[in-house]
């Protein structure tokens, strides 16, 4: 055994305290965000009772990725990512707090909620770009899939508790008051990141000469569009997100009209989705080592569509819990593998902009899809029909992409990752 190997063995045995600090803070933050994820759609539905309002709310949350994603992702590569993430967490705490404060003064409307969603999502672009680079800084490249799966599972474990807690508390606390929990969790996340000792920027980034930000954006676009796997992932996800956006945006409406669910039962639906995410996220590393990327990712996405289709026909609440858990789990299984793939093949100094560019290309269709779905449901009064068509299309789209480079994506992985 060489000296280099001995050093590597010793480093593996050392507790990674920075990782655990980061993991703990983000898990707490996810607990708060899961409460808001439950509360806001229910609040919009309570105020408006409209499928279109739910669609607009979803679109407002996704629109910043289309408008600002490219520039903010490139900017995140030019600054101290850790400081950026701390600032963003504090800013999100302030912004989200305006909803219960507006309600206290009688000023709350759906338009206020749309505005808060828009600003919060804009801030989240910056945070997500920094976070995408943080994980490769905290773990070895060979552990990316497993680490991302475990981190996602821990996040979702908090998401299990969040909707359940919110569903119980809503019987005793005003719905808008629950949002203060999210604001407080953002502050704890900022503290945990401040306690991390390592940098989230590479030495190359810190020493490199700065170019005009437009050149950074163009460089990132060329990189993503020129890479056959990254390009096809973005194209496929744009199509999938366009047709499936309604499923997420209208879950509250579906639960109320098809399942006749109470507010607490709506919380259980979100919890079921988190349970599915936990189970399949923990299996992500094992599945990826056993089967090629194309089989794990594309089949998972096809199953996602299958369970959306099955959900559309059920009127039994307990069966809907199972389908929501399975479709959310399959979706996260795809996301973990594609995210890990990007982290493995993209140079560190480009991770922020590549992440944001991929998000813009993949998520740009969500606002239009969510709005269109809301309009169709408003006109037809048939949420089941929209869900069933979306499920069929989500099954067919990844099947077509089996015949692109995504069908053999493992060929594009670095050698030590693909083996």
C-alpha positions as CSV (number, residue, x, y, z in Angstrom):
1,X,0.0,0.0,0.0
2,X,1.4,3.4,-1.0
3,X,1.7,6.4,1.2
4,X,-1.0,8.1,-0.9
5,X,-3.4,5.2,-0.3
6,X,-2.6,5.2,3.5
7,X,-3.5,8.9,3.6
8,X,-6.8,8.3,1.8
9,X,-7.7,5.5,4.1
10,X,-7.1,7.7,7.2
11,X,-9.2,10.6,5.6
12,X,-12.1,8.2,5.0
13,X,-12.1,7.2,8.7
14,X,-12.2,10.8,10.0
15,X,-15.7,12.1,11.0
16,X,-16.8,14.6,8.5
17,X,-18.1,17.2,10.9
18,X,-18.6,19.9,8.2
19,X,-20.9,17.5,6.3
20,X,-23.0,16.8,9.4
21,X,-23.3,20.5,10.3
22,X,-24.5,21.2,6.7
23,X,-26.8,18.2,6.7
24,X,-28.4,19.1,10.0
25,X,-29.2,22.7,9.1
26,X,-30.6,21.8,5.7
27,X,-32.8,19.0,7.2
28,X,-34.3,21.5,9.7
29,X,-34.8,24.0,6.9
30,X,-36.6,21.4,4.8
31,X,-38.9,20.7,7.8
32,X,-39.9,24.3,7.8
33,X,-40.3,24.4,4.0
34,X,-42.5,21.3,4.1
35,X,-44.9,23.1,6.4
36,X,-45.1,26.0,3.9
37,X,-45.4,23.6,1.0
38,X,-48.5,22.3,2.7
39,X,-49.9,25.6,4.0
40,X,-49.5,27.9,0.9
41,X,-51.6,25.9,-1.7
42,X,-54.2,25.3,1.0
43,X,-54.2,29.0,1.8
44,X,-54.6,29.9,-1.9
45,X,-57.4,27.4,-2.2
46,X,-59.1,28.7,0.9
47,X,-59.0,32.3,-0.3
48,X,-59.9,31.7,-3.9
49,X,-61.3,28.2,-4.3
50,X,-60.0,28.4,-7.9
51,X,-57.9,25.9,-9.9
52,X,-56.6,28.8,-11.9
53,X,-55.4,30.5,-8.8
54,X,-53.5,27.4,-7.8
55,X,-52.0,27.3,-11.3
56,X,-50.9,31.0,-11.1
57,X,-49.3,30.3,-7.7
58,X,-47.3,27.4,-9.1
59,X,-46.3,29.5,-12.1
60,X,-45.2,32.4,-9.9
61,X,-42.9,30.1,-8.0
62,X,-41.3,28.8,-11.2
63,X,-41.2,31.9,-13.4
64,X,-38.0,33.3,-11.8
65,X,-36.0,30.3,-13.0
66,X,-37.0,31.3,-16.6
67,X,-36.3,35.0,-16.1
68,X,-33.2,35.1,-13.9
69,X,-31.9,31.6,-13.7
70,X,-29.0,32.0,-16.2
71,X,-27.6,35.2,-14.7
72,X,-28.0,34.2,-11.1
73,X,-26.4,30.8,-11.6
74,X,-23.4,32.4,-13.3
75,X,-23.2,35.0,-10.6
76,X,-23.2,32.3,-7.9
77,X,-20.0,31.0,-9.5
78,X,-18.3,34.4,-9.1
79,X,-18.9,35.0,-5.4
80,X,-18.3,33.3,-2.1
81,X,-21.0,30.6,-2.2
82,X,-21.1,30.1,1.5
83,X,-21.7,33.8,2.3
84,X,-24.3,33.9,-0.5
85,X,-26.2,31.0,1.0
86,X,-26.2,32.5,4.5
87,X,-27.5,35.8,3.1
88,X,-30.2,34.1,1.1
89,X,-31.4,32.1,4.1
90,X,-31.8,35.3,6.1
91,X,-33.6,37.1,3.2
92,X,-36.0,34.1,2.7
93,X,-36.9,34.2,6.4
94,X,-37.8,37.9,6.1
95,X,-39.8,37.5,2.9
96,X,-41.8,34.4,4.0
97,X,-42.7,36.2,7.3
98,X,-44.6,38.9,5.4
99,X,-47.4,36.5,4.7
100,X,-48.6,36.0,8.4
101,X,-47.8,39.7,9.0
102,X,-50.0,40.8,6.1
103,X,-52.7,38.5,7.4
104,X,-52.5,40.1,10.8
105,X,-53.1,43.5,9.3
106,X,-55.9,42.3,7.0
107,X,-53.8,42.9,3.8
108,X,-53.3,39.3,2.7
109,X,-54.6,38.3,-0.8
110,X,-53.7,35.7,-3.3
111,X,-51.7,38.4,-5.2
112,X,-49.5,38.9,-2.1
113,X,-48.9,35.1,-2.0
114,X,-48.0,35.1,-5.6
115,X,-45.4,38.0,-5.0
116,X,-43.9,36.2,-2.0
117,X,-43.6,33.0,-4.0
118,X,-41.9,34.9,-6.9
119,X,-39.4,36.6,-4.6
120,X,-38.7,33.5,-2.5
121,X,-38.0,31.4,-5.7
122,X,-35.7,34.1,-7.0
123,X,-33.7,33.9,-3.8
124,X,-33.8,30.1,-3.9
125,X,-32.1,30.1,-7.4
126,X,-29.0,31.6,-5.7
127,X,-29.1,29.2,-2.8
128,X,-29.6,26.1,-5.0
129,X,-26.7,27.1,-7.3
130,X,-24.5,27.3,-4.2
131,X,-25.8,24.1,-2.7
132,X,-25.2,22.2,-5.9
133,X,-21.5,22.9,-5.5
134,X,-21.5,22.4,-1.8
135,X,-22.1,18.7,-1.9
136,X,-19.1,17.8,-4.1
137,X,-17.0,19.9,-1.6
138,X,-18.2,17.8,1.3
139,X,-17.9,14.2,-0.1
140,X,-15.7,12.3,-2.5
141,X,-16.8,12.1,-6.1
142,X,-17.2,8.3,-5.9
143,X,-19.8,8.8,-3.2
144,X,-21.9,11.4,-4.9
145,X,-24.9,9.2,-5.8
146,X,-25.1,7.6,-2.4
147,X,-24.5,10.9,-0.6
148,X,-27.1,12.7,-2.6
149,X,-29.5,9.9,-2.0
150,X,-28.9,10.0,1.8
151,X,-29.2,13.7,1.9
152,X,-32.4,13.7,0.0
153,X,-33.8,11.0,2.2
154,X,-33.0,13.0,5.4
155,X,-34.5,16.0,3.8
156,X,-37.6,14.1,3.0
157,X,-37.7,12.5,6.5
158,X,-38.2,16.0,7.8
159,X,-40.9,16.5,5.1
160,X,-42.8,13.5,6.5
161,X,-43.0,15.2,9.8
162,X,-43.8,18.7,8.4
163,X,-47.2,18.1,6.7
164,X,-48.3,15.8,9.6
165,X,-47.3,18.5,12.1
166,X,-49.0,21.2,10.0
167,X,-52.1,19.1,9.6
168,X,-52.4,18.7,13.4
169,X,-51.5,22.3,14.3
170,X,-53.9,23.7,11.7
171,X,-56.7,22.6,14.1
172,X,-55.3,24.9,16.8
173,X,-53.2,27.5,15.0
174,X,-54.3,29.8,12.1
175,X,-53.0,28.5,8.8
176,X,-50.9,31.6,8.1
177,X,-49.3,31.3,11.5
178,X,-47.6,28.0,10.5
179,X,-45.4,29.9,8.1
180,X,-43.4,31.4,10.9
181,X,-42.0,27.9,11.4
182,X,-40.4,28.1,8.0
183,X,-38.9,31.5,8.6
184,X,-37.3,30.3,11.8
185,X,-35.9,27.2,10.1
186,X,-34.2,29.4,7.5
187,X,-32.4,31.2,10.3
188,X,-31.2,27.9,11.7
189,X,-30.0,26.9,8.3
190,X,-28.0,30.1,8.0
191,X,-26.4,29.4,11.3
192,X,-25.4,25.8,10.4
193,X,-23.8,27.0,7.1
194,X,-21.8,29.6,9.0
195,X,-20.4,26.9,11.2
196,X,-19.0,24.9,8.2
197,X,-15.2,25.3,8.1
198,X,-14.5,24.4,4.5
199,X,-15.1,26.6,1.4
200,X,-17.7,25.8,-1.2
201,X,-15.5,27.4,-3.9
202,X,-12.5,25.7,-5.5
203,X,-9.0,27.2,-5.4
204,X,-9.3,27.6,-9.2
205,X,-12.4,29.8,-8.8
206,X,-10.8,32.0,-6.2
207,X,-7.7,32.6,-8.2
208,X,-9.2,32.8,-11.8
209,X,-9.5,36.0,-13.7
210,X,-13.1,37.2,-13.9
211,X,-14.8,37.5,-17.2
212,X,-17.9,39.4,-18.1
213,X,-20.9,37.6,-16.6
214,X,-22.5,37.3,-20.1
215,X,-19.5,35.3,-21.2
216,X,-19.9,33.0,-18.2
217,X,-23.5,32.4,-19.1
218,X,-22.6,31.7,-22.8
219,X,-19.8,29.4,-21.7
220,X,-22.3,27.4,-19.5
221,X,-24.9,27.3,-22.2
222,X,-22.4,26.0,-24.7
223,X,-21.3,23.3,-22.2
224,X,-24.8,22.1,-21.4
225,X,-26.0,22.2,-25.0
226,X,-22.9,20.6,-26.4
227,X,-23.0,17.7,-24.0
228,X,-25.3,15.0,-25.4
229,X,-26.5,13.7,-22.0
230,X,-27.0,17.1,-20.4
231,X,-28.8,18.4,-23.4
232,X,-31.2,15.5,-23.6
233,X,-31.9,15.5,-19.9
234,X,-32.9,19.2,-20.2
235,X,-35.1,18.6,-23.3
236,X,-36.8,15.6,-21.8
237,X,-37.5,17.3,-18.5
238,X,-38.9,20.4,-20.2
239,X,-41.4,18.1,-21.9
240,X,-42.2,16.1,-18.8
241,X,-42.5,19.2,-16.6
242,X,-44.8,20.9,-19.1
243,X,-47.3,18.0,-19.0
244,X,-46.9,17.0,-15.3
245,X,-46.9,20.5,-13.7
246,X,-50.6,20.3,-13.2
247,X,-50.3,17.2,-11.0
248,X,-48.3,19.1,-8.4
249,X,-50.1,22.4,-8.7
250,X,-53.6,20.9,-8.4
251,X,-53.0,18.3,-5.7
252,X,-55.1,20.3,-3.2
253,X,-57.9,20.6,-5.7
254,X,-57.7,16.9,-6.6
255,X,-57.8,15.9,-2.9
256,X,-60.8,18.1,-2.2
257,X,-62.9,17.3,-5.2
258,X,-62.0,13.7,-6.0
259,X,-61.1,12.4,-2.5
260,X,-63.3,14.7,-0.4
261,X,-60.2,15.1,1.9
262,X,-60.1,17.3,5.0
263,X,-57.2,19.8,5.5
264,X,-55.5,17.2,7.8
265,X,-55.9,14.5,5.1
266,X,-54.3,16.9,2.5
267,X,-51.3,17.1,4.9
268,X,-51.2,13.3,4.9
269,X,-51.0,13.2,1.1
270,X,-47.9,15.5,1.2
271,X,-46.5,13.2,3.9
272,X,-47.1,10.1,1.7
273,X,-45.1,11.8,-1.0
274,X,-42.2,12.4,1.4
275,X,-42.3,8.8,2.6
276,X,-41.9,7.6,-1.0
277,X,-39.0,10.0,-1.5
278,X,-37.3,8.7,1.6
279,X,-37.6,5.0,0.6
280,X,-36.4,5.4,-3.0
281,X,-33.8,8.0,-2.2
282,X,-32.1,5.6,0.2
283,X,-32.2,2.9,-2.6
284,X,-30.7,5.3,-5.2
285,X,-27.1,4.4,-4.6
286,X,-27.7,0.7,-4.5
287,X,-29.9,0.7,-7.7
288,X,-27.3,2.9,-9.6
289,X,-24.5,0.4,-8.7
290,X,-26.6,-2.6,-9.9
291,X,-28.1,-1.2,-13.1
292,X,-27.0,1.4,-15.7
293,X,-28.0,5.0,-15.4
294,X,-30.4,4.8,-18.4
295,X,-32.4,1.9,-16.8
296,X,-32.7,3.4,-13.3
297,X,-33.5,7.0,-14.4
298,X,-35.7,6.5,-17.4
299,X,-37.7,3.6,-16.0
300,X,-38.2,5.6,-12.8
301,X,-39.6,8.4,-14.8
302,X,-41.9,6.1,-16.7
303,X,-43.2,4.7,-13.4
304,X,-43.8,8.2,-12.3
305,X,-46.2,8.7,-15.2
306,X,-47.8,5.3,-14.5
307,X,-48.6,6.3,-10.9
308,X,-50.0,9.7,-12.0
309,X,-52.3,7.9,-14.4
310,X,-53.4,5.4,-11.7
311,X,-53.9,8.3,-9.2
312,X,-56.3,10.0,-11.6
313,X,-58.9,7.2,-11.4
314,X,-58.9,6.6,-7.7
315,X,-61.5,7.9,-5.2
316,X,-60.1,6.0,-2.2
317,X,-58.0,8.1,0.0
318,X,-55.8,5.3,1.3
319,X,-55.0,4.2,-2.3
320,X,-54.2,7.8,-3.3
321,X,-51.7,7.9,-0.4
322,X,-49.9,4.9,-2.0
323,X,-49.9,6.3,-5.5
324,X,-48.7,9.8,-4.4
325,X,-45.8,8.1,-2.4
326,X,-44.8,6.0,-5.4
327,X,-44.9,8.8,-8.0
328,X,-42.9,11.2,-5.8
329,X,-40.4,8.5,-5.0
330,X,-39.9,7.7,-8.6
331,X,-39.5,11.3,-9.5
332,X,-36.8,11.8,-6.8
333,X,-35.0,8.7,-7.9
334,X,-34.6,10.2,-11.4
335,X,-33.5,13.6,-10.0
336,X,-30.9,12.1,-7.7
337,X,-29.3,10.2,-10.6
338,X,-29.3,13.1,-13.0
339,X,-28.1,15.5,-10.3
340,X,-25.2,13.2,-9.4
341,X,-24.3,12.7,-13.0
342,X,-24.0,16.5,-13.5
343,X,-21.9,16.8,-10.3
344,X,-19.6,14.0,-11.5
345,X,-18.9,15.3,-15.0
346,X,-19.1,19.1,-14.7
347,X,-15.9,21.1,-13.6
348,X,-16.4,22.6,-10.1
349,X,-15.9,26.2,-11.3
350,X,-18.9,25.7,-13.6
351,X,-21.3,23.8,-11.3
352,X,-23.4,26.9,-10.3
353,X,-24.1,28.1,-13.8
354,X,-24.6,24.5,-15.2
355,X,-27.1,23.8,-12.4
356,X,-29.0,26.9,-13.1
357,X,-28.9,26.5,-16.9
358,X,-30.1,22.9,-16.6
359,X,-32.9,24.2,-14.3
360,X,-33.9,26.9,-16.7
361,X,-34.0,24.6,-19.6
362,X,-35.9,21.9,-17.7
363,X,-38.2,24.1,-15.6
364,X,-39.0,26.8,-18.1
365,X,-42.1,24.9,-19.2
366,X,-43.6,24.5,-15.7
367,X,-45.2,28.0,-15.5
368,X,-47.0,27.5,-18.8
369,X,-47.9,23.9,-18.0
370,X,-49.3,24.9,-14.6
371,X,-51.3,27.8,-16.0
372,X,-52.6,25.7,-18.9
373,X,-53.6,22.9,-16.6
374,X,-55.5,25.3,-14.4
375,X,-57.3,26.9,-17.3
376,X,-58.3,23.4,-18.7
377,X,-59.6,22.3,-15.3
378,X,-61.5,25.5,-14.9
379,X,-63.2,25.0,-18.3
380,X,-63.8,21.3,-18.1
381,X,-64.3,20.9,-14.3
382,X,-62.6,17.5,-14.8
383,X,-59.4,17.2,-12.9
384,X,-59.4,13.4,-13.4
385,X,-59.1,13.8,-17.2
386,X,-56.2,16.2,-16.9
387,X,-54.3,13.9,-14.5
388,X,-54.8,10.9,-16.7
389,X,-53.6,12.5,-19.9
390,X,-50.6,13.9,-18.0
391,X,-49.8,10.5,-16.7
392,X,-49.9,8.8,-20.1
393,X,-47.6,11.5,-21.6
394,X,-45.1,11.2,-18.7
395,X,-44.9,7.5,-19.5
396,X,-44.3,8.0,-23.2
397,X,-41.7,10.8,-23.1
398,X,-38.9,8.9,-21.4
399,X,-39.6,5.9,-23.5
400,X,-38.8,7.9,-26.6
401,X,-35.6,9.2,-25.0
402,X,-34.3,5.6,-24.6
403,X,-33.3,6.1,-28.3
404,X,-31.1,9.1,-27.6
405,X,-27.7,9.2,-25.7
406,X,-29.7,9.0,-22.5
407,X,-30.3,5.4,-23.4
408,X,-26.6,4.7,-22.7
409,X,-25.7,7.6,-20.5
410,X,-23.1,5.5,-18.6
411,X,-20.8,5.8,-21.5
412,X,-20.4,9.5,-20.8
413,X,-19.5,9.1,-17.1
414,X,-15.9,9.4,-15.9
415,X,-14.4,6.0,-15.9
416,X,-14.1,5.6,-12.1
417,X,-17.8,6.6,-11.7
418,X,-19.2,4.3,-14.4
419,X,-17.4,1.2,-13.2
